[in-house]
Amino acid sequence: MIFDGAQIAAATGGVLVHPGPMGSILTDSRRVAPGSWFVALTGDRFDGHDFLAFAAAAGAAGVVASRPPPEPWPLGLVIVPDTLVALQDLARAARRLVMAPVVGITGSAGKTSTRVMVVEVLRALGHVHHTQGNLNNHIGLPMTLLATPPDANVVVLELGMNHPGEIALLADIARPGVRLITNVGAAHVEGCGSIEGVARAKQELFDTAEAGDLLCVNLDDPRIAAMPRPVGTRVLTYGTGESAVIRLTHVEVDAARLQTRVRMETPLGEVRATIGVPGAHLAHNAAAAVAVAVGLGLPIETMGPALGRFVPEGMRNRVEQLNGITLLDDAYNANPVSMGAALRTLGALASGGRRFAVLGDMFELGESGPAAHAEVLRTARSGAADRVLVTGILMRGAADEVGGIEVYDDAEQVGAVLCAELRPGDVVLVKGSRGAKMERIIDSLRRHVGGRG
């Protein structure tokens, strides 16, 4: 999407001080290219206004700022009261220009894997523009919309939150015609007060739906199944129960091949797929993706092969072989829902060796944190893992309560123990919240275990 100075001023209600030519919208001064417009965002640790001269030197068409740059200023200039609000208003303007279907996905766990699956099944429509990485917040989602190319046949957006009201804001910007909530669990309880508060926050995606929008409803999650559906919206349900329109009829984790096989019944016929990573929880993500595809009228024969092309993104559900050791890299983030799913996957992968659960702290759980960590460790100890190694203050406290847990000071210490003790046939799950930096353990295993020869 490109805008000139007059269009930017009209979209944001800003003052056009100097006109400027058409250009794309950027917020990172390091990525300013000739002809682009730089929006000077401010935050607790940065102020984009400090980089206005840098943007000018890089050939920017103009800048959007909340205070005037030093004179003389030869480029385009739009002055707005709040540059973040201006960015979001520009994204609203971009959304009005998008004629392709827009899919919005949120949930406590699995929204990224679901988004990747949705993207794969929707490739049958043509070019799919979608969220990249973790650009799913009040800045990332607007930037994703603003980057929508004119040839996009469908847009798939991930909506993240940690406080009430955030999903409503993102939904107001994105106005998705297809809306999907993967599940509701004890993630971001600190910001929402309780799991009921999390449910209400996620429900904002449905609450803001307009007549004609499609709601994809997970009937296996009672909180989602109970959410009210605005008058005039269409509903497509999925789950394992007989009342689900998209019904999961078979889920099988193949420990030998490290795959997950699923079957589901749809109004168009049966979908069969072999997902190239293990995890029974991935079946619900697949059913959600099929619900979106059915809702958008895709041919049934394209769906199974598309799910078979699924490749996990980043440090999520990735399977790696390191000299005979199976590594489950799920280190990107964690909450009680995703921890439970990962441990069930580990428990299904006994391959003659030992199963190691290597776990770090889960953040943003508020007062429920200690109990949630203890419950995760009980799950790990109840058959999911042969050895449980943890690091972090919250995991340490829970380990004292549960017993039988190996506690280490930091990720480096855990990595050293694993590198010394792992042998071919072992399976290792590494998981923790982003701030726990569990990827350091992954890096250590790749260097030392993967380098054995």
N, C-alpha and C positions, 0 to 999 in steps of 0.2 A: 504494500500500500504506500502511495506517495501523496504528499500534500504540499501546497505552497503556503506562503505566509498568511494570505487572506483566509484560506481554508482552515488553517490552524487556529487563527483568531476566532473565526466563526464557530468552530467546534468546541473551543475552550472558553469562550466568553472573554478572551484576553484582548489586550490592546495591541494593535499592529503598529509598532513604532517604525520599523523599516520593512518593506516588502521583501520577499525572497522567492526564489524559484522552487519548482517542485522537487521534493526529495523524500527519502525514507526517514523514519524516526528512530533515533538511537538514544540510549541513556548512558552508555559507557564511552567516556572520552577516548579511551584507548582504541576503540573501534570506529571512530569517526572517519568517514571516507568523504572524498570530494562530492559535494552535492547533497549531503545528508543534513538533517536537522537534529541538533543536540538538545535534549531536554535535561536541564540542570536539576536533578533530584538532590534532595538533602536528607541526611540521616543523622543518627547519633554519632557516627564516627567519620562522616564524610560530608562534603558540600560541593555539589557539582559546579557551583558558581566559581569555585577556585580554578576550574579548568576551561573557562570560556575562551581565554586567549589561546589555549592549546587547541580547542576545537576550531577556532578561526584559522590558526596556522595550518591545520590539517585540511583546510579547504571546505569547511562546512558551509551549507547554503544559508544557515541561520541558526539561532538558538531560541529556546523557550526558557524564560527565566522569571524569577519572582522579584528580582531587583536589577536595575540597569547595569550593564557592563561598563567598563571604563571608556570614556570618549577619547578619540573618535571611534565610532563603531561602524564599519563599512558593510556589515552583512545583514541578513534578515534578522529581525528581532520582534518577538512577541512577549509581552509582559503579562503574567498571570498571577493571581493571588497565591496559588499553591501549585507547584509543578507536578506533584504526584496526582492531584485531582485532574490537572490538565492532561497528563498521560492517560489516565483512565477515560477521560472524555474523548480523547483522540481514538482510543480503542473502541469506544461506543460508535464513533463515526465510521471507523473501519468496518465494524460489524454490520452496520446498515448497508454496506456495499457488498457484503458476502451473500451471494444467492445460493450457494451450496448448502446442503444440510450441515448442521453443527451438532456435535455430540458432546455432552458434558458428563464427566465421570468424577465422583468423589467416593469416599469410604474410609473406614478406619484402617483397613489393611487391604493389600492387593490391588489398589487402584492403578498403580503403574503397570503391573503385569496385565491387568485387565485392559488398560489402555493400549498396550502393545498388541494384545490379541485382537482387540477391536480394529486397530489399524490394519492388521494383516487380513482380516476377513473383509474389510471394506475396500481393499485394493482392487477388488473386482469392479468397483465403480470408476476407477481411474486414479488420478493423483490425490493422495491423502496428505493434507497438511495437519501437523499434530504437535502437541507439546514435546519439547526436547528436554531431557534430563529432569530437573526439579523445578522448572519454570512454571509453577502452578499457583503462585500467590498473587498478591495485589499488584505486583510489578511484573512478574513473569507472565501471567496470563494476558495482560494487555499487550506486552511485547510480542507474544505468540500471535495474537490477533493481528497486530500491526504488520507482522511479517507474512501474512497470508498472501500467496501469489495469485495472480488473476486466473491461472489455470487450475486452481484447486477444485476438485470435484466433491470433496467432503472435508470437514474440519473436525478434528477430535481433540478435545481440551480436557486436561486434568485440573481439578479444582481442589486446592489444599486449604487447610484451616487449622488454627489452634485456639480460636476464640469465637464466641457467638457473633453472628452478623457478617462474618467473612464470606461464607458461602453465598449469602444473599447478595452481597456486593458483587462477587465474581459472576453470579448468575445474571445480575442486572447488566453487567458489561457484556457477557457472552451470549445471553439469550439463546441457550441451546434448545433445539427442537426435539432432541432425544436426551433424556435425563436418566442417569444410572447411579445408584448408591450400592456399592459392593457389599458392605456390611457395617455394623455398628459395634464397636468394642471399646475397651478401656484405653484409648489413645487420646492424648490431649485433655485428660481429666482435670489437670491443673488449671487449664484455661476455661474449662466448661463447668467445673464444679462437681460433676458426677457423670456416670455413664448415661443417665437420663438427659443430662445437659448436652452430652456429645450427640445423642440421638436427635435432640431438638435442633442442634446446630447443623447436622447433616440433612435434616428434614427441610431446611431452608431451600435446598435444591428442588424439592417437590413443591413446596409452598409457593414458590415464585413462578411456577409453570403457567403457561397461558393455554387457552383453549386450542386444541389441536396438537399440543405437544405430546410426545410419547414418553411414558414413564416405564422403565424396565425395573420390575420389582422382584427382589429376592425373597421368595416365600419361606425359605429355610432360616431366615433371620426374623424372629418374631417382632423385633422393634421396627424393622422396615415394613413387614407385612401389615403392621397396625397403623402405619402413617396414613393420614388422610390424603385423598387425591382430589385436587381442585376440579371443579365442575368443568366438563368439556374436554378434559385430557383423556388421552388413550392410554391403556394399560396393557402391558405384556409381561406376564409373570414367568419366573423360572425357578427351578429347585428340584428336589427329589420326590416331592409328594405328588399324588395323582392329580391334584387340582392345578398343578403348574402347566402352563401352556408349552413352555420349553422344559421338558422333563428329563432330568438325568436318570438313566436307567442302569448304567454300568460305569464303575470307576475302578481301575486296577493299576496299582503301582508295580511295575516290573523292576524288581531289584537288580536282576542280572543285567538288563539292558539300560537301566537308569532312565526309564520312560514312564509315562502315564497314559493309559488307554482309556478313552471315554466313549460312551454312546449316549445319545439323547434323542428323544422323540420330539418332533416339531409338527406344526400344522402342514408343513410342506413335505414331511417324510423324515427318515432317520438320518442323523449325522453321526458319523464315526470318525474319530481322530486319534492319532498317536502323537502325544506331546513329547518333545525330545528332552525333557527333564522330569525328574520324579517329584511327586507331591500331589496327594489326593485333593488338597485345597485348590489346586489349579483347575480342577474340573468345574468348580463354580465360576471361576473366571472365564472359562471356555463357554459355559452356558450363558453367561452374561453377554459375551461377544456374539454368540449366535442369536440371542434375543435382539440385540441391536441390528444385526444383519437381516433377520426376518422382518423386523419393523420397518426397515428401509427397502424391503423388497428384493433382496439379492437372491440369485439362484441357489438352491439348496446344494447343488453339486460342488459349488466353490468353497463351501464352509469348512469341511473336514480337511482338505488339503491345506487351506489357509492356516488353520490351527496347527497343523503339522510343521509349518514354517516358523512357529513361535521361537524366538531366541530371547532369553531374559536380558533385561537392560541393566547395565551397571553391576553393582554388587548385590544383586537380587536373584535368588534361586539359581545361581550359576553352579554348574558341576564341572570339576576340573580333575584330571588325573595327573598325579605327581609321583612317578616311579612306583606305580602300583597302589598308591594311597588315593582314596577318593575324597576330594575336598568339596564340601558344600559351602560355597561362598555366598552368605546372605548377610553380609556385614554392613549394608548400607543404612539400615534403620531397624527399629524393633519396638513392638508394643506387645501386650499380653496375647492379643489375637494372633499376630504373625509369629510370635515365639512358640505358641502352642502348635501352630501349623508346621513350623520348621522342625520341631521336636518329633512330631508324628511322622514326618518324612524320614528323619534320621532313624526312628524306630523300625521303619519298614525296609531299611536297607542293610540288614545284617547279611554279610557276605563272607562269613568264615573268619573275619577279623574282629577287631574291637571297634566300638562306636564311641567317639569322643564328642561331647557337647561342650563347646567353648563359648561361654556367654558373658556379655558385658551388661552394664547398667541400662535400664530403660528409663528415659526421662519424661518429664511433663505429665507425671501421674499424680502429683499432689499427695494428699494424705493417703491415697490408696496404694502408693508406691511400695511400702514394705510388704504388705499382704500380697500384692501382685507378684513381686519378686519371689516370695516364698512359694507361691503356687506354681510358678514356672519351674522352680528347682524341684518341687515334689513331682511334677510331671516328668522332668528329666530323670529323676531317681527311680521312677516307677516302671522302668523298662525301656524308656526311649534311648538311654545311653548306658554304656558300661562304666565310663568315667565322666565326671562333670567337673570342668575347670572354669573358675570364674575370676573376674577382676572387676573392681569398682566398689565404691562405698556401699551402695544399695545391695549389690549382690553379696558383699561380705556380711552385711547384717542379716540377710536372709539365710545365708549359709550357716551361720551360727544357730539359727532356729531349726533348720531342716536337718543338718548333720550329714556326714558322708560326702561332703563337697570339698574339692581341692581349691583353696583360695590363694591367689597370687597378687603381688603388689601392683603390677602393671602389665600391659600387653607384651612388652619385651620379655618379661620373665616367663609368661605363658608360652610365648613363641620358642624360647630356648628349651623349655621342658618338652614341648611337642617335637621339636627337631631332633632331640636326643632319643626319644622313646618310640616314635612312630615306625611302623614296619608295613611292608606290603600286605594288602587285605584290609587295613584299617580304614574307617570312615570318619571324617572330621567335619562337624558343623561349626561354623564361626558366625556368631550373630550378636548384635548389640545396637543400641541407639547410635545415631550419627556422632554425637559428642563423645562416645566411648572410644572412637577411633580404632575399632577392631580390625580395620584394614592393615594395621601394622603387623598383626599376626599373620594375615594372608601373605603379606610381602615377605615376611621372614620364612614362611613355609616354601614359597616359590623360590627364594634364593638358595635355601639350604637343602630342603628335601627334593625340590624339583631339579636341583643341580647335581644330585648324586649320580654317579655313573661308573 
